Amino acid sequence: MGIMPLKSLKMASYMKDHVEGIDIPDNIIEKMKAGMDGIEISCEIIKQVFPYYDGIHIMAMGNISGTNAIIEYIDSLKTHDRVSTNPES
């Protein structure tokens, strides 16, 4: 799965309206209007799909700190998944 953390509402709106093959649902636009940033939204999406994918390709768009935050979040999901599925824990 590939994910591109959106940098701004302006970027999200532009990509939604002008970039072929990119789907940005209206609820994502609304979340950004409400103040959520692209990293938070990316982590929310990753949490929903995490059990179904073996890997996630992060298209960072130059945002190294945001990418690191997403990687740390994914690592926390992996740790939580190991603990919650381990019958000895």
Secondary structure, 3 states (H helix, E strand, C coil): CEECCCCCHHHHHHHHHHCCCCCCCHHHHHHHHCCCCHHHHHHHHHHHHHHHCCCCEECCCCCHHHHHHHHHHHHHHHHHHHHHHCCCC
